[in-house]
Each structure stands twice: as structure tokens, then as C-alpha cells.
Amino acid sequence: MSEPLHAHSALRLRLLLSALFVPLFVAGTVFFGVWAADTGSGDSPGRGMLVVIAVVCGALALLAAADLLVVIRRLRSERGTGPR
């Protein structure tokens, strides 16, 4: 058995990706939300689809922000500067 007892992910890469995608998904949420608000009844894509995309972007922004907090906490605990 060659697997480690406690597997570690690439925390620096996760930090970089989360820091990149949080503002990207927030911007997508705002963009699609404003677009949905300005959409008329006969426009394509429809308001419902734009709202769904905005909600998905918002959920992904929350997920990326939660991962960012977890990664920061793990990095601090590895350095011994934060709560364990």
C-alpha cells in the first residue's frame, strides 16, 4: 500500500483558482441578472433562462468563496499561524 494516510491537495493551485473564479462568477451573476432585468417578453434568450444562468453563477461564486476560505484556513494551520 503506497497511498499516504493523509492526502493533500495542491493548496496553492486551489487558492489561485478560487481567487480567480470568485470575482469572475460574481461578475457573471451581476451581468446575467442585469440582462435578465432588461429582457422583454419576446426577447431571446428569455428572462427565465438568464435568471437560471445568474443563479448558477451565484452558486458557483459561493462555492468558490467557501473553497477559498477552506484553503486559507488550511494554509494558515500548516504554517502554525492560525487555529487548528
N, C-alpha and C positions, 0 to 999 in steps of 0.2 A: 504494500500500500504506500504510494508515493504522494498522496494528497496531504496538504498541510491541515492541521487541526482547525486553524482559524484562517480562512481565506480572506485576502484583502483585495479590494478593487483598486483601480488606478484613481486615487482620490484627486490628484491634481487635474487629470483629464475630466473627471466628473465636475470639478469646480469650474474649469474653463467652459465646459459645455453648458452647465446650468447658468453661469453668469452671462453667457451669450444668449441663451434662449429665453430667459425671463423677460428682458426688455423686448425681444422680438415677438413673443406671444402676447405681451401686454399691448404692443403696438397693433398687432393683428386684431385683438379684441376690440380696441378702440376704432380701428379702421372699418371693420365689418359692422360694428354696431352703428357707427355714423352712417355708413352706406345703407344699412337696413332702415334707419330712420328716415332717410331721404328717398326711399324707393316708393314709387307709386303703385297703384293696384295692377296695372298691366305691364309693368317692367319685368325684364328678365335679366338676371335671376330674381326670383321672387323674394319678398321680405322674409318669409319663413325659412328659406334655405340660408339666407345671410345671417339670420338670428342663430340658427344651428351652428354655423361656422364660427360665429362670435363666441358662443358658449363653449365650443370645443377649444378654441384658442384660450379662453379664460381658464378652463380646467387644466390645460397643459401648462399655462403660466403658473397656476397654483402648485401643480406637481413639480415643476422645475424649481420653484421657490422653496418648497419643502425639501427637495433634494439638496439644494444649496445650503440650507440650514444644517442638514444632517452632515454634509461633507465638512462644513466649517467646524462643527462640533467635534467630529472625529479627528480632524487635523489638529485642533487645539488639545484634545486629550492625548494624542500621540506626542505632542511637544511638552505636555505636562503643564500647560498654562490655563487649562480650563477645567470644568467639573468632569469627573469621571463617572 
